[in-house]
Amino acid sequence: MPDYDVVLTDVCKTYPGDTRAVIDFNASIERGSFVAMLGPSGCGKTTTLRMIGGLEEVTTGKIYLSGKDVTDLPPSQRDTSMMFQSFALFPHRTVLQNVEFSLKMRGIESNERRRQAQDMIELVGLTELTDRFPRDLSGGQRQRVALGRALISRPTVLLLDEPLGSLDYSLRQAMMVELKKIQQEIGITFIMVTHSQQEALSMADSVIVMSDAVIQQTGTSREINEMPRTRFVAEFIGNNNLFEGILTSVSGSIALIEHGDSMFYVNVSDDHLHHTVGSSVSLSVRADCVVTGTNSDMANRIDATYVATEYLGSLETDVFEFAPNHYVHVEQHRASKNRTYQVGEKETLCWSAVSAVLLD
């Protein structure tokens, strides 16, 4: 049985005026894991993080830290620490003084807190900057100071509220690697809030996707990306093509979906089939699972018209119009792409039944 540092059971948060910010949040977070709560602004992820830290009251439900019910305890009686997006460093204190501050407040003797602070500064890679003030540091360096200050007390859980949100692109890329590396070195449970799917999918062991105050899906990065459970997740994560249709039959592990004049085949499992024959359904196909040209090994094929190509680094995404205002994306690495298209050119697009996902 895994050990859980954090367990939330039926947690809800309702503000005056019956505004429901979090609805029936359930999660069990394993000790030493890195968990990301991912979703758009206003979905309830930051409110949930603040409830875990004791900065927001829980309306109903329970929160447990290391098996202890902390639902009604103040922040000072919870073994958590929080790192804010703004970093909130003391401008008149040096790097060393900022990092050791919480130890000073706890009455730790001067030499001991200096030793611990210097060890933490070394861990976050700021040994040469110990005596500098925040104004003399770059954004990435200030973030490292904030991280060291949050970790110096060795909390059971570190709560991170959009920790990379104020950094530019190159710094953010570098700090994603550093943050994950530090988490693995110290073995403390990290719970991070972010609206960036890149941050969540790159760093987290487990991702909790939220929308409209509820959990849409929980899983590993691969599960979230390759097996979205709801339409929201399919639209929010990655580059997915969506189709609507009628579930006409299920034979073994294959569901047949009628979409206008087209029939789509979807591989389904018993525990993932929540629809009845005759009901309206949605299916998702990742853009990198769609291929161009007729492929006899693939059950699904449609005819579409080339519209444009989108470029992102080494990836190219060809965009085709399948029906009026219904576009299908085909994603592939530039090095493996073997042809280009002219606007208005017709092409056959194919994908396998296994590549299609029937959404809840």
C-alpha positions as CSV (number, residue, x, y, z in Angstrom):
1,M,0.0,0.0,0.0
2,P,1.4,3.4,-0.9
3,D,1.9,6.1,1.8
4,Y,-0.1,9.2,1.2
5,D,1.1,12.7,2.4
6,V,-2.1,14.4,1.4
7,V,-5.7,13.1,1.1
8,L,-8.7,15.2,0.2
9,T,-12.1,13.7,0.7
10,D,-15.2,15.3,-0.8
11,V,-13.7,18.8,-0.3
12,C,-15.9,21.7,-1.3
13,K,-15.5,25.4,-1.2
14,T,-18.5,27.8,-1.5
15,Y,-18.2,31.5,-1.2
16,P,-21.0,33.9,-0.2
17,G,-23.7,34.2,-2.8
18,D,-23.5,30.4,-3.3
19,T,-20.5,30.7,-5.6
20,R,-19.0,27.2,-5.7
21,A,-15.3,27.4,-6.3
22,V,-14.4,23.7,-5.6
23,I,-16.9,20.8,-5.8
24,D,-16.3,17.3,-4.4
25,F,-12.5,17.3,-4.8
26,N,-11.1,13.8,-4.0
27,A,-7.4,13.0,-4.3
28,S,-4.8,10.8,-2.6
29,I,-1.2,12.1,-3.1
30,E,1.6,9.7,-2.6
31,R,4.6,10.6,-0.4
32,G,7.5,12.1,-2.3
33,S,5.5,12.6,-5.5
34,F,5.3,15.7,-7.7
35,V,1.6,16.5,-8.5
36,A,0.4,19.3,-10.8
37,M,-3.1,20.8,-10.6
38,L,-3.8,22.0,-14.1
39,G,-6.6,24.1,-15.6
40,P,-7.7,27.5,-16.8
41,S,-8.0,30.6,-14.6
42,G,-11.0,30.3,-12.2
43,C,-11.2,26.5,-12.3
44,G,-10.6,26.1,-8.5
45,K,-7.0,24.9,-8.5
46,T,-5.5,27.8,-6.5
47,T,-8.4,27.7,-4.0
48,T,-7.7,24.0,-3.5
49,L,-4.0,24.6,-3.0
50,R,-4.8,27.3,-0.4
51,M,-7.2,25.0,1.4
52,I,-4.5,22.4,1.7
53,G,-2.2,25.1,3.2
54,G,-4.9,26.4,5.5
55,L,-5.1,29.8,3.9
56,E,-8.8,29.1,2.9
57,E,-11.4,27.5,5.0
58,V,-13.0,24.3,3.8
59,T,-16.8,24.5,3.4
60,T,-17.4,20.7,3.6
61,G,-15.1,17.7,3.3
62,K,-11.8,16.7,5.0
63,I,-8.1,17.2,4.4
64,Y,-5.5,14.9,5.9
65,L,-1.7,15.5,6.0
66,S,0.3,12.4,6.8
67,G,-2.9,10.7,8.1
68,K,-3.8,13.6,10.4
69,D,-7.1,15.5,10.0
70,V,-5.9,19.2,9.5
71,T,-9.2,20.5,8.0
72,D,-9.7,23.0,10.8
73,L,-6.1,23.7,11.8
74,P,-4.4,27.0,11.0
75,P,-1.4,27.2,8.6
76,S,1.1,27.3,11.5
77,Q,-0.1,23.8,12.6
78,R,0.2,22.2,9.2
79,D,3.5,20.8,8.0
80,T,3.4,22.6,4.7
81,S,5.2,25.5,3.1
82,M,4.1,27.7,0.2
83,M,6.0,29.3,-2.6
84,F,4.1,32.1,-4.3
85,Q,4.3,33.3,-7.9
86,S,5.5,36.7,-6.7
87,F,8.3,35.1,-4.7
88,A,7.6,37.6,-1.9
89,L,11.3,38.1,-0.9
90,F,12.3,40.6,1.7
91,P,14.0,43.3,-0.3
92,H,16.2,44.5,2.6
93,R,17.5,41.0,3.4
94,T,20.3,39.2,1.6
95,V,19.9,35.8,0.0
96,L,21.2,34.1,3.2
97,Q,18.9,36.2,5.4
98,N,15.9,35.4,3.2
99,V,16.5,31.7,3.2
100,E,17.2,31.4,7.0
101,F,14.3,33.7,8.0
102,S,11.8,30.9,9.0
103,L,14.5,29.2,11.1
104,K,15.1,32.5,12.9
105,M,11.4,32.8,13.6
106,R,11.5,29.3,15.1
107,G,14.3,30.3,17.4
108,I,17.1,28.2,15.8
109,E,20.5,29.2,17.1
110,S,22.5,31.6,14.8
111,N,25.3,29.2,13.7
112,E,23.0,26.3,13.1
113,R,20.5,28.3,11.0
114,R,23.4,29.7,9.0
115,R,24.7,26.2,8.4
116,Q,21.3,24.9,7.3
117,A,20.7,28.0,5.1
118,Q,24.1,27.6,3.4
119,D,23.3,23.9,2.7
120,M,20.0,24.9,1.1
121,I,21.6,27.7,-0.9
122,E,24.0,25.2,-2.3
123,L,21.2,22.9,-3.2
124,V,19.4,25.6,-5.2
125,G,22.6,26.7,-6.9
126,L,23.2,30.1,-5.4
127,T,26.4,29.6,-3.4
128,E,28.2,32.5,-5.0
129,L,25.3,34.9,-4.4
130,T,24.8,34.5,-0.6
131,D,25.4,38.1,0.3
132,R,23.4,39.7,-2.6
133,F,20.1,41.5,-2.2
134,P,17.0,40.5,-4.3
135,R,17.3,43.7,-6.4
136,D,20.7,42.4,-7.6
137,L,19.3,39.0,-8.8
138,S,17.7,37.8,-12.0
139,G,14.2,36.5,-12.1
140,G,15.5,32.9,-12.1
141,Q,17.8,33.6,-9.1
142,R,15.0,35.2,-7.1
143,Q,12.9,32.1,-7.8
144,R,15.7,29.9,-6.4
145,V,15.9,32.0,-3.3
146,A,12.1,31.7,-2.8
147,L,12.4,27.9,-3.3
148,G,15.2,27.7,-0.8
149,R,13.3,29.7,1.8
150,A,10.2,27.5,1.3
151,L,12.2,24.3,1.7
152,I,14.5,25.3,4.6
153,S,12.1,24.0,7.2
154,R,11.8,20.6,5.4
155,P,8.0,20.6,5.2
156,T,6.2,17.4,4.5
157,V,4.5,19.1,1.5
158,L,5.6,22.1,-0.6
159,L,2.7,24.0,-2.2
160,L,3.7,26.0,-5.4
161,D,1.3,28.6,-6.8
162,E,2.3,29.2,-10.5
163,P,6.0,29.1,-9.5
164,L,7.2,29.7,-13.1
165,G,4.6,32.2,-14.2
166,S,6.7,35.3,-13.9
167,L,9.7,34.0,-15.8
168,D,10.4,34.4,-19.5
169,Y,10.4,31.4,-21.8
170,S,14.1,30.5,-21.7
171,L,14.3,30.8,-17.9
172,R,11.1,28.8,-17.5
173,Q,12.5,26.0,-19.6
174,A,15.6,25.8,-17.5
175,M,13.8,26.0,-14.2
176,M,11.4,23.2,-15.1
177,V,14.4,20.9,-15.2
178,E,15.9,22.4,-12.0
179,L,12.7,22.2,-10.0
180,K,12.1,18.6,-10.8
181,K,15.7,17.7,-10.1
182,I,15.6,19.4,-6.7
183,Q,12.3,17.7,-5.8
184,Q,13.8,14.3,-6.6
185,E,16.9,15.1,-4.6
186,I,15.1,16.1,-1.4
187,G,12.1,13.7,-1.7
188,I,9.5,16.2,-0.5
189,T,6.0,16.1,-1.9
190,F,5.4,18.9,-4.3
191,I,1.9,20.1,-5.2
192,M,2.0,22.7,-8.0
193,V,-0.8,24.8,-9.5
194,T,-0.3,25.9,-13.1
195,H,-2.3,26.8,-16.2
196,S,0.6,25.6,-18.4
197,Q,0.2,22.1,-19.8
198,Q,3.9,22.0,-20.7
199,E,4.9,22.6,-17.1
200,A,2.4,20.1,-15.8
201,L,3.2,17.3,-18.3
202,S,6.9,17.8,-18.1
203,M,7.4,17.9,-14.3
204,A,4.6,16.1,-12.6
205,D,4.3,12.4,-11.7
206,S,0.5,12.9,-11.6
207,V,-1.7,15.6,-13.1
208,I,-5.1,16.7,-11.9
209,V,-7.0,18.5,-14.6
210,M,-9.7,20.8,-13.4
211,S,-12.4,22.8,-15.0
212,D,-15.5,24.6,-13.6
213,A,-14.6,23.7,-10.0
214,V,-14.4,19.9,-10.6
215,I,-11.8,17.4,-11.4
216,Q,-12.0,16.4,-15.0
217,Q,-9.3,13.7,-14.9
218,T,-6.4,12.5,-12.8
219,G,-3.5,10.5,-14.3
220,T,0.1,10.4,-15.5
221,S,1.2,12.8,-18.2
222,R,1.0,9.9,-20.7
223,E,-2.5,8.9,-19.6
224,I,-3.8,12.5,-19.7
225,N,-2.2,13.1,-23.1
226,E,-3.1,9.8,-24.8
227,M,-6.3,8.9,-23.1
228,P,-8.4,12.0,-22.3
229,R,-11.6,11.1,-20.5
230,T,-13.7,14.2,-21.2
231,R,-14.2,16.6,-24.1
232,F,-12.7,19.4,-21.9
233,V,-9.4,17.4,-21.4
234,A,-9.3,16.6,-25.1
235,E,-9.6,20.2,-26.0
236,F,-7.3,21.6,-23.3
237,I,-4.5,19.1,-23.5
238,G,-2.3,18.5,-26.6
239,N,-3.5,18.8,-30.2
240,N,-6.6,16.6,-30.6
241,N,-9.2,16.3,-33.4
242,L,-12.8,16.0,-32.2
243,F,-15.7,14.3,-33.9
244,E,-19.4,14.0,-32.9
245,G,-21.6,11.1,-33.8
246,I,-24.1,8.4,-32.8
247,L,-23.0,5.2,-31.2
248,T,-24.6,2.6,-33.5
249,S,-23.2,-0.6,-32.1
250,V,-20.5,-2.2,-29.9
251,S,-19.0,-5.5,-31.0
252,G,-16.4,-6.9,-28.6
253,S,-13.9,-4.1,-28.1
254,I,-14.9,-2.1,-31.1
255,A,-17.5,0.7,-31.1
256,L,-19.0,2.0,-34.3
257,I,-19.8,5.7,-34.5
258,E,-21.9,7.2,-37.3
259,H,-20.9,10.7,-38.3
260,G,-23.0,11.9,-41.2
261,D,-22.0,9.8,-44.2
262,S,-18.9,8.5,-42.4
263,M,-18.5,5.6,-40.0
264,F,-15.7,5.6,-37.3
265,Y,-14.3,2.6,-35.5
266,V,-13.1,3.1,-31.9
267,N,-11.4,0.6,-29.6
268,V,-13.0,0.6,-26.2
269,S,-12.8,-1.3,-23.0
270,D,-15.6,-2.3,-20.7
271,D,-14.6,0.1,-17.9
272,H,-14.4,3.0,-20.4
273,L,-17.7,2.6,-22.2
274,H,-20.3,4.7,-20.4
275,H,-22.7,5.2,-23.3
276,T,-25.7,3.3,-24.7
277,V,-26.3,2.4,-28.3
278,G,-28.1,5.2,-30.0
279,S,-26.7,8.0,-27.8
280,S,-24.7,11.0,-29.0
281,V,-21.0,10.7,-28.4
282,S,-17.7,12.5,-28.9
283,L,-14.4,10.9,-29.9
284,S,-10.9,12.3,-29.9
285,V,-7.9,11.5,-32.2
286,R,-4.5,13.0,-31.5
287,A,-3.1,14.9,-34.4
288,D,0.1,12.8,-34.4
289,C,-2.0,9.7,-34.9
290,V,-3.5,10.8,-38.1
291,V,-1.6,10.0,-41.3
292,T,-2.1,11.2,-44.9
293,G,-2.8,8.9,-47.8
294,T,-4.7,5.7,-48.0
295,N,-3.6,3.1,-45.5
296,S,-5.2,-0.3,-45.6
297,D,-4.1,-1.1,-42.1
298,M,-6.2,1.7,-40.6
299,A,-9.9,1.4,-40.0
300,N,-10.8,5.0,-40.2
301,R,-10.5,7.3,-43.3
302,I,-11.9,10.5,-44.4
303,D,-11.5,12.8,-47.4
304,A,-10.5,16.4,-46.7
305,T,-9.1,19.6,-48.3
306,Y,-5.7,21.1,-47.4
307,V,-6.0,24.6,-45.8
308,A,-2.7,25.6,-44.2
309,T,0.4,24.4,-42.3
310,E,1.3,25.5,-38.8
311,Y,4.9,25.5,-37.6
312,L,6.2,24.9,-34.0
313,G,9.9,24.1,-33.7
314,S,10.6,20.8,-35.3
315,L,6.9,20.0,-35.7
316,E,4.7,20.8,-38.6
317,T,0.9,20.5,-38.5
318,D,-1.0,20.3,-41.7
319,V,-4.6,21.6,-41.4
320,F,-7.4,20.1,-43.5
321,E,-11.0,20.9,-43.8
322,F,-13.2,17.8,-43.4
323,A,-16.6,19.6,-43.4
324,P,-17.5,23.3,-43.4
325,N,-15.6,24.9,-40.4
326,H,-14.5,21.4,-39.2
327,Y,-10.7,21.2,-39.3
328,V,-8.5,18.1,-38.9
329,H,-4.9,18.5,-37.8
330,V,-2.1,16.2,-38.9
331,E,1.1,16.6,-36.9
332,Q,4.5,15.2,-37.8
333,H,8.2,16.0,-37.4
334,R,9.5,18.1,-40.2
335,A,12.4,15.6,-40.9
336,S,10.0,12.8,-41.5
337,K,7.5,14.8,-43.7
338,N,7.7,13.6,-47.3
339,R,5.4,16.0,-49.1
340,T,3.9,19.5,-49.1
341,Y,0.4,20.5,-50.2
342,Q,-1.2,23.3,-52.3
343,V,-4.2,25.1,-50.8
344,G,-7.4,23.3,-52.0
345,E,-5.7,20.0,-52.6
346,K,-7.7,16.9,-51.7
347,E,-6.2,14.2,-49.4
348,T,-7.3,11.1,-47.6
349,L,-6.7,11.1,-43.8
350,C,-6.5,7.8,-41.8
351,W,-6.2,6.6,-38.2
352,S,-6.5,3.3,-36.4
353,A,-9.3,2.3,-34.1
354,V,-6.8,2.1,-31.3
355,S,-5.8,5.7,-31.8
356,A,-9.4,7.0,-31.3
357,V,-10.7,7.7,-27.8
358,L,-14.4,7.7,-26.9
359,L,-15.0,10.6,-24.5
360,D,-17.2,10.5,-21.4
